[in-house]
Amino acid sequence: MGLSERRIATDFQTNHYPALEKRIHDAAGFSVPIEVRWDTLSDKDPRYSHGWIEGWPKVYFAPIVEAFTQITRDEMGKAALKAALKKIVVQDTTTTFSSYWASFDKSTGVLTLDHQFSNQNLIQDRVDNLIKELEKHL
């Protein structure tokens, strides 16, 4: 990753991510630890770095907010999510697409979201698959 890509990644982490993290916590109803493996998000083909600021929220963070909002729409969902979810890991380590991007380890409470930086506008597909994965374990 060159200087230009590092600047883009740092700008996102500093100026965009804090608001997204707050939205995730608000949607969950509690402050769940989030580990974003930035190196995996930004170590890909630098030709796509111009789209990170707009694309990362669509691929990784907006689906979390929407899925949590739907899951916590009632007290039962809020209590179930808070009791089970201990940590979120966001990464891009595979060529996984939305149908397999979410995995939840009930024994550790770790939700891992692993998605290739692609198909940015298929947000609802990622939301649906995240809800499906979480609800079967909550």
MDTraj code that builds the backbone (N, CA, C; nanometers):
import mdtraj as md
import numpy as np

residues = "MET GLY LEU SER GLU ARG ARG ILE ALA THR ASP PHE GLN THR ASN HIS TYR PRO ALA LEU GLU LYS ARG ILE HIS ASP ALA ALA GLY PHE SER VAL PRO ILE GLU VAL ARG TRP ASP THR LEU SER ASP LYS ASP PRO ARG TYR SER HIS GLY TRP ILE GLU GLY TRP PRO LYS VAL TYR PHE ALA PRO ILE VAL GLU ALA PHE THR GLN ILE THR ARG ASP GLU MET GLY LYS ALA ALA LEU LYS ALA ALA LEU LYS LYS ILE VAL VAL GLN ASP THR THR THR THR PHE SER SER TYR TRP ALA SER PHE ASP LYS SER THR GLY VAL LEU THR LEU ASP HIS GLN PHE SER ASN GLN ASN LEU ILE GLN ASP ARG VAL ASP ASN LEU ILE LYS GLU LEU GLU LYS HIS LEU".split()
xyz = np.array([
    [0.0854, -0.1168, 0.0000],
    [0.0000, 0.0000, 0.0000],
    [0.0896, 0.1225, 0.0000],
    [0.0649, 0.2101, -0.0949],
    [0.1442, 0.3308, -0.1067],
    [0.0916, 0.4444, -0.0207],
    [0.1592, 0.5566, -0.0281],
    [0.1242, 0.6735, 0.0507],
    [-0.0188, 0.7194, 0.0236],
    [-0.0573, 0.7247, -0.1017],
    [-0.1922, 0.7684, -0.1368],
    [-0.2983, 0.6807, -0.0710],
    [-0.2791, 0.5494, -0.0758],
    [-0.3753, 0.4566, -0.0159],
    [-0.3764, 0.4686, 0.1363],
    [-0.2599, 0.4870, 0.1959],
    [-0.2536, 0.5049, 0.3417],
    [-0.3270, 0.6306, 0.3839],
    [-0.3157, 0.7366, 0.3037],
    [-0.3875, 0.8605, 0.3351],
    [-0.5388, 0.8400, 0.3296],
    [-0.5845, 0.7681, 0.2293],
    [-0.7278, 0.7420, 0.2162],
    [-0.7772, 0.6589, 0.3349],
    [-0.7032, 0.5542, 0.3685],
    [-0.7422, 0.4680, 0.4799],
    [-0.7423, 0.5456, 0.6118],
    [-0.6416, 0.6282, 0.6334],
    [-0.6340, 0.7080, 0.7557],
    [-0.7471, 0.8099, 0.7613],
    [-0.7773, 0.8730, 0.6489],
    [-0.8888, 0.9673, 0.6436],
    [-1.0192, 0.8977, 0.6821],
    [-1.0412, 0.7790, 0.6284],
    [-1.1634, 0.7061, 0.6612],
    [-1.1687, 0.6729, 0.8104],
    [-1.0596, 0.6201, 0.8628],
    [-1.0554, 0.5811, 1.0031],
    [-1.0767, 0.7000, 1.0964],
    [-1.0225, 0.8140, 1.0581],
    [-1.0291, 0.9329, 1.1425],
    [-1.1602, 1.0098, 1.1265],
    [-1.2048, 1.0267, 1.0041],
    [-1.3154, 1.1179, 0.9771],
    [-1.4492, 1.0519, 0.9461],
    [-1.4512, 0.9238, 0.9178],
    [-1.5760, 0.8579, 0.8793],
    [-1.6142, 0.7436, 0.9736],
    [-1.5171, 0.6652, 1.0126],
    [-1.5459, 0.5470, 1.0938],
    [-1.6074, 0.5788, 1.2308],
    [-1.5638, 0.6795, 1.3043],
    [-1.6236, 0.7034, 1.4365],
    [-1.7767, 0.7186, 1.4333],
    [-1.8295, 0.7861, 1.3341],
    [-1.9750, 0.8010, 1.3240],
    [-2.0411, 0.6666, 1.2921],
    [-1.9774, 0.5864, 1.2095],
    [-2.0315, 0.4540, 1.1781],
    [-2.0292, 0.3637, 1.3011],
    [-1.9209, 0.3698, 1.3766],
    [-1.9106, 0.2905, 1.4986],
    [-2.0215, 0.3293, 1.5968],
    [-2.0477, 0.4588, 1.6097],
    [-2.1553, 0.5049, 1.6976],
    [-2.2904, 0.4540, 1.6507],
    [-2.3136, 0.4565, 1.5211],
    [-2.4398, 0.4050, 1.4670],
    [-2.4556, 0.2557, 1.4955],
    [-2.3474, 0.1806, 1.4882],
    [-2.3526, 0.0378, 1.5195],
    [-2.3881, 0.0184, 1.6666],
    [-2.3229, 0.0911, 1.7544],
    [-2.3507, 0.0800, 1.8975],
    [-2.4944, 0.1202, 1.9281],
    [-2.5409, 0.2267, 1.8663],
    [-2.6790, 0.2707, 1.8873],
    [-2.7778, 0.1651, 1.8397],
    [-2.7516, 0.1061, 1.7246],
    [-2.8413, 0.0045, 1.6709],
    [-2.8410, -0.1212, 1.7581],
    [-2.7248, -0.1570, 1.8110],
    [-2.7148, -0.2747, 1.8974],
    [-2.7784, -0.2499, 2.0337],
    [-2.7738, -0.1250, 2.0775],
    [-2.8242, -0.0908, 2.2095],
    [-2.7177, -0.0998, 2.3175],
    [-2.5955, -0.1264, 2.2775],
    [-2.4831, -0.1317, 2.3706],
    [-2.3532, -0.1163, 2.2915],
    [-2.2444, -0.0896, 2.3623],
    [-2.1145, -0.0695, 2.2978],
    [-2.0420, -0.2020, 2.2830],
    [-2.0636, -0.2646, 2.1705],
    [-1.9974, -0.3916, 2.1420],
    [-1.8590, -0.3625, 2.0837],
    [-1.7557, -0.4306, 2.1308],
    [-1.6228, -0.4094, 2.0728],
    [-1.6214, -0.4477, 1.9244],
    [-1.5571, -0.3636, 1.8456],
    [-1.5461, -0.3876, 1.7017],
    [-1.3984, -0.3866, 1.6650],
    [-1.3546, -0.4957, 1.6064],
    [-1.2172, -0.5051, 1.5576],
    [-1.2217, -0.4995, 1.4054],
    [-1.1795, -0.3871, 1.3517],
    [-1.1719, -0.3739, 1.2065],
    [-1.0286, -0.4034, 1.1672],
    [-1.0104, -0.5020, 1.0871],
    [-0.8767, -0.5389, 1.0412],
    [-0.8456, -0.4571, 0.9155],
    [-0.8069, -0.3319, 0.9428],
    [-0.7871, -0.2339, 0.8363],
    [-0.6881, -0.2812, 0.7319],
    [-0.5857, -0.3521, 0.7754],
    [-0.4850, -0.3972, 0.6799],
    [-0.5456, -0.4897, 0.5744],
    [-0.6459, -0.5686, 0.6115],
    [-0.7081, -0.6567, 0.5128],
    [-0.8025, -0.5806, 0.4203],
    [-0.8581, -0.4703, 0.4700],
    [-0.9475, -0.3906, 0.3854],
    [-0.8695, -0.3085, 0.2848],
    [-0.7481, -0.2691, 0.3219],
    [-0.6741, -0.1755, 0.2378],
    [-0.5523, -0.2357, 0.1681],
    [-0.5329, -0.3656, 0.1821],
    [-0.4147, -0.4241, 0.1180],
    [-0.4454, -0.4825, -0.0193],
    [-0.5615, -0.4510, -0.0704],
    [-0.6010, -0.5050, -0.2002],
    [-0.5492, -0.4157, -0.3127],
    [-0.5945, -0.4410, -0.4303],
    [-0.5517, -0.3686, -0.5497],
    [-0.5701, -0.2174, -0.5304],
    [-0.4628, -0.1393, -0.5348],
    [-0.4721, 0.0050, -0.5109],
    [-0.5555, 0.0789, -0.6155],
    [-0.5861, 0.0158, -0.7259],
    [-0.6697, 0.0818, -0.8265],
    [-0.8099, 0.1108, -0.7731],
    [-0.8496, 0.0414, -0.6671],
    [-0.9835, 0.0593, -0.6114],
    [-0.9857, 0.1524, -0.4907],
    [-0.8711, 0.2053, -0.4509],
    [-0.8643, 0.2876, -0.3301],
    [-0.9495, 0.4141, -0.3391],
    [-0.9713, 0.4642, -0.4588],
    [-1.0546, 0.5840, -0.4737],
    [-1.1984, 0.5588, -0.4264],
    [-1.2401, 0.4345, -0.4176],
    [-1.3762, 0.4016, -0.3772],
    [-1.3926, 0.3587, -0.2332],
    [-1.2844, 0.3583, -0.1559],
    [-1.2944, 0.3114, -0.0180],
    [-1.3851, 0.3971, 0.0685],
    [-1.3739, 0.5285, 0.0588],
    [-1.4514, 0.6171, 0.1458],
    [-1.6016, 0.5933, 0.1266],
    [-1.6436, 0.5793, 0.0048],
    [-1.7851, 0.5546, -0.0240],
    [-1.8211, 0.4070, -0.0101],
    [-1.7294, 0.3188, -0.0461],
    [-1.7602, 0.1773, -0.0528],
    [-1.7541, 0.1023, 0.0789],
    [-1.6572, 0.1316, 0.1641],
    [-1.6469, 0.0582, 0.2904],
    [-1.7745, 0.0655, 0.3729],
    [-1.8388, 0.1821, 0.3864],
    [-1.9654, 0.1831, 0.4611],
    [-2.0708, 0.0912, 0.3995],
    [-2.0799, 0.0904, 0.2684],
    [-2.1801, 0.0074, 0.2020],
    [-2.1517, -0.1416, 0.2185],
    [-2.0264, -0.1789, 0.2028],
    [-1.9915, -0.3202, 0.2073],
    [-1.9918, -0.3723, 0.3507],
    [-1.9376, -0.2972, 0.4442],
    [-1.9143, -0.3511, 0.5778],
    [-2.0045, -0.2946, 0.6881],
    [-2.0265, -0.1645, 0.6938],
    [-2.0849, -0.1046, 0.8139],
    [-2.2352, -0.0785, 0.8069],
    [-2.2850, -0.0315, 0.6959],
    [-2.4296, -0.0084, 0.6831],
    [-2.5095, -0.1373, 0.7037],
    [-2.4637, -0.2508, 0.6510],
    [-2.5391, -0.3735, 0.6764],
    [-2.5475, -0.4111, 0.8250],
    [-2.4424, -0.3822, 0.9002],
    [-2.4453, -0.4106, 1.0437],
    [-2.5517, -0.3243, 1.1104],
    [-2.5507, -0.1956, 1.0801],
    [-2.6473, -0.1037, 1.1398],
    [-2.7894, -0.1485, 1.1087],
    [-2.8163, -0.1781, 0.9838],
    [-2.9521, -0.2162, 0.9444],
    [-2.9926, -0.3495, 1.0064],
    [-2.9050, -0.4468, 1.0059],
    [-2.9377, -0.5769, 1.0651],
    [-2.9634, -0.5634, 1.2148],
    [-2.8775, -0.4904, 1.2851],
    [-2.8975, -0.4715, 1.4290],
    [-3.0264, -0.3953, 1.4571],
    [-3.0573, -0.2971, 1.3752],
    [-3.1817, -0.2212, 1.3926],
    [-3.3024, -0.3139, 1.3829],
    [-3.2995, -0.4043, 1.2868],
    [-3.4110, -0.4977, 1.2718],
    [-3.4162, -0.6000, 1.3847],
    [-3.3008, -0.6508, 1.4262],
    [-3.2970, -0.7510, 1.5327],
    [-3.3417, -0.6916, 1.6659],
    [-3.3031, -0.5670, 1.6931],
    [-3.3330, -0.5052, 1.8232],
    [-3.4616, -0.4230, 1.8207],
    [-3.5509, -0.4546, 1.7311],
    [-3.6760, -0.3776, 1.7197],
    [-3.7688, -0.3981, 1.8393],
    [-3.7440, -0.5024, 1.9192],
    [-3.8234, -0.5253, 2.0393],
    [-3.7301, -0.5667, 2.1529],
    [-3.7856, -0.5733, 2.2722],
    [-3.7040, -0.6058, 2.3894],
    [-3.6420, -0.7450, 2.3807],
    [-3.7132, -0.8400, 2.3200],
    [-3.6607, -0.9752, 2.3067],
    [-3.5333, -0.9746, 2.2223],
    [-3.5360, -0.9033, 2.1123],
    [-3.4194, -0.8949, 2.0256],
    [-3.3044, -0.8213, 2.0918],
    [-3.3357, -0.7121, 2.1607],
    [-3.2311, -0.6365, 2.2306],
    [-3.1608, -0.7236, 2.3341],
    [-3.2393, -0.7944, 2.4141],
    [-3.1818, -0.8781, 2.5192],
    [-3.1003, -0.9925, 2.4593],
    [-3.1511, -1.0538, 2.3533],
    [-3.0809, -1.1668, 2.2912],
    [-2.9473, -1.1238, 2.2318],
    [-2.9469, -1.0104, 2.1619],
    [-2.8226, -0.9628, 2.1014],
    [-2.7210, -0.9262, 2.2086],
    [-2.7662, -0.8548, 2.3111],
    [-2.6751, -0.8123, 2.4173],
    [-2.6175, -0.9309, 2.4933],
    [-2.6967, -1.0339, 2.5128],
    [-2.6502, -1.1517, 2.5861],
    [-2.5502, -1.2341, 2.5055],
    [-2.5656, -1.2370, 2.3737],
    [-2.4840, -1.3275, 2.2915],
    [-2.3623, -1.2625, 2.2274],
    [-2.3755, -1.1370, 2.1832],
    [-2.2707, -1.0735, 2.1040],
    [-2.1638, -1.0104, 2.1928],
    [-2.0415, -1.0566, 2.1772],
    [-1.9293, -1.0059, 2.2571],
    [-1.8305, -0.9238, 2.1754],
    [-1.8268, -0.9476, 2.0441],
    [-1.7282, -0.8785, 1.9608],
    [-1.7673, -0.8937, 1.8142],
    [-1.7320, -0.7930, 1.7356],
    [-1.7492, -0.7968, 1.5907],
    [-1.6117, -0.7848, 1.5273],
    [-1.5838, -0.8700, 1.4299],
    [-1.4604, -0.8629, 1.3523],
    [-1.4999, -0.8347, 1.2083],
    [-1.4419, -0.7301, 1.1500],
    [-1.4673, -0.6928, 1.0111],
    [-1.3365, -0.7087, 0.9348],
    [-1.3438, -0.7833, 0.8234],
    [-1.2210, -0.8095, 0.7484],
    [-1.2527, -0.8449, 0.6033],
    [-1.1472, -0.8472, 0.5236],
    [-1.1542, -0.8911, 0.3839],
    [-1.0381, -0.9862, 0.3617],
    [-1.0615, -1.1137, 0.3951],
    [-0.9541, -1.2119, 0.3821],
    [-0.9849, -1.3213, 0.2816],
    [-1.1042, -1.3214, 0.2278],
    [-1.1426, -1.4266, 0.1337],
    [-1.2091, -1.3643, 0.0122],
    [-1.2557, -1.4477, -0.0739],
    [-1.3345, -1.4006, -0.1870],
    [-1.4828, -1.4211, -0.1583],
    [-1.5159, -1.4259, -0.0313],
    [-1.6527, -1.4499, 0.0117],
    [-1.7444, -1.3364, -0.0317],
    [-1.8617, -1.3756, -0.0721],
    [-1.9651, -1.2795, -0.1076],
    [-2.0750, -1.2826, -0.0023],
    [-2.1788, -1.2052, -0.0216],
    [-2.2773, -1.1792, 0.0826],
    [-2.3475, -1.3019, 0.1385],
    [-2.3656, -1.4057, 0.0620],
    [-2.4367, -1.5223, 0.1142],
    [-2.3570, -1.5954, 0.2224],
    [-2.2265, -1.5721, 0.2292],
    [-2.1423, -1.6393, 0.3284],
    [-2.0567, -1.5419, 0.4090],
    [-2.0896, -1.4169, 0.4058],
    [-2.0014, -1.3172, 0.4661],
    [-2.0079, -1.3140, 0.6180],
    [-2.1163, -1.3603, 0.6763],
    [-2.1354, -1.3513, 0.8203],
    [-2.1253, -1.4886, 0.8848],
    [-2.0463, -1.4963, 0.9914],
    [-2.0423, -1.6183, 1.0717],
    [-2.0410, -1.5770, 1.2186],
    [-2.1174, -1.6489, 1.2978],
    [-2.1278, -1.6184, 1.4402],
    [-2.0893, -1.7411, 1.5204],
    [-1.9898, -1.7248, 1.6056],
    [-1.9459, -1.8319, 1.6947],
    [-2.0150, -1.8107, 1.8286],
    [-2.1183, -1.8883, 1.8530],
    [-2.1980, -1.8718, 1.9742],
    [-2.1164, -1.8960, 2.1011],
    [-2.0175, -1.9858, 2.0932],
    [-1.9386, -2.0169, 2.2131],
    [-1.8511, -1.8996, 2.2579],
    [-1.8072, -1.8163, 2.1641],
    [-1.7232, -1.7014, 2.1991],
    [-1.7969, -1.5689, 2.1875],
    [-1.9104, -1.5694, 2.1185],
    [-1.9852, -1.4461, 2.0974],
    [-1.9251, -1.3572, 1.9907],
    [-1.8388, -1.4138, 1.9049],
    [-1.7711, -1.3346, 1.8024],
    [-1.8455, -1.3457, 1.6693],
    [-1.8842, -1.2310, 1.6185],
    [-1.9445, -1.2194, 1.4866],
    [-1.8349, -1.1765, 1.3909],
    [-1.8071, -1.2607, 1.2907],
    [-1.7050, -1.2289, 1.1924],
    [-1.7728, -1.1973, 1.0598],
    [-1.7383, -1.0824, 1.0055],
    [-1.7903, -1.0374, 0.8778],
    [-1.6729, -1.0274, 0.7821],
    [-1.6704, -1.1152, 0.6862],
    [-1.5568, -1.1275, 0.5958],
    [-1.6101, -1.1182, 0.4534],
    [-1.5830, -1.0064, 0.3889],
    [-1.6394, -0.9835, 0.2556],
    [-1.5370, -0.9161, 0.1655],
    [-1.5343, -0.9614, 0.0455],
    [-1.4507, -0.9002, -0.0570],
    [-1.5051, -0.7607, -0.0874],
    [-1.4177, -0.6671, -0.1179],
    [-1.4599, -0.5312, -0.1532],
    [-1.5184, -0.5338, -0.2941],
    [-1.6452, -0.5699, -0.3016],
    [-1.7151, -0.5813, -0.4292],
    [-1.8643, -0.5754, -0.4030],
    [-1.9398, -0.5643, -0.5097],
    [-2.0859, -0.5631, -0.4999],
    [-2.1344, -0.4642, -0.3940],
    [-2.0818, -0.3443, -0.4004],
    [-2.1093, -0.2445, -0.2984],
    [-2.2576, -0.2181, -0.2776],
    [-2.3339, -0.2175, -0.3827],
    [-2.4740, -0.1791, -0.3718],
    [-2.5668, -0.2928, -0.3304],
    [-2.5135, -0.4105, -0.3044],
    [-2.5967, -0.5221, -0.2585],
    [-2.6080, -0.5213, -0.1055],
    [-2.6352, -0.4049, -0.0516],
    [-2.6425, -0.3868, 0.0931],
    [-2.7509, -0.4752, 0.1533],
    [-2.8696, -0.4741, 0.0946],
    [-2.9802, -0.5509, 0.1519],
    [-2.9507, -0.7000, 0.1542],
    [-2.8795, -0.7483, 0.0567],
    [-2.8407, -0.8895, 0.0551],
    [-2.7523, -0.9217, 0.1757],
    [-2.6573, -0.8345, 0.2051],
    [-2.5716, -0.8557, 0.3224],
    [-2.6523, -0.8434, 0.4516],
    [-2.7456, -0.7477, 0.4560],
    [-2.8321, -0.7323, 0.5734],
    [-2.9102, -0.8606, 0.5974],
    [-2.9756, -0.9102, 0.4940],
    [-3.0576, -1.0309, 0.5072],
    [-2.9767, -1.1505, 0.5545],
    [-2.8584, -1.1679, 0.4995],
    [-2.7747, -1.2806, 0.5390],
    [-2.7191, -1.2651, 0.6800],
    [-2.6903, -1.1438, 0.7200],
    [-2.6439, -1.1193, 0.8565],
    [-2.7557, -1.1482, 0.9563],
    [-2.8745, -1.1006, 0.9285],
    [-2.9889, -1.1282, 1.0169],
    [-3.0111, -1.2785, 1.0288],
    [-3.0119, -1.3471, 0.9170],
    [-3.0325, -1.4917, 0.9154],
    [-2.9282, -1.5625, 1.0017],
    [-2.8029, -1.5260, 0.9872],
    [-2.6956, -1.5895, 1.0643],
    [-2.7100, -1.5608, 1.2128],
    [-2.7366, -1.4377, 1.2493],
    [-2.7493, -1.4049, 1.3909],
    [-2.8726, -1.4686, 1.4543],
    [-2.9868, -1.4577, 1.3879],
    [-3.1103, -1.5061, 1.4485],
    [-3.1104, -1.6563, 1.4723],
    [-3.0365, -1.7322, 1.3937],
    [-3.0342, -1.8765, 1.4191],
    [-2.9513, -1.9101, 1.5431],
    [-2.8700, -1.8148, 1.5905],
    [-2.7864, -1.8390, 1.7080],
    [-2.8311, -1.7619, 1.8326],
    [-2.9226, -1.6703, 1.8181],
    [-2.9651, -1.5901, 1.9337],
    [-3.0767, -1.6581, 2.0105],
])
top = md.Topology()
chain = top.add_chain()
for i, resn in enumerate(residues, 1):
    res = top.add_residue(resn, chain, resSeq=i)
    for name in ("N", "CA", "C"):
        top.add_atom(name, md.element.get_by_symbol(name[0]), res)
traj = md.Trajectory(xyz[None], top)
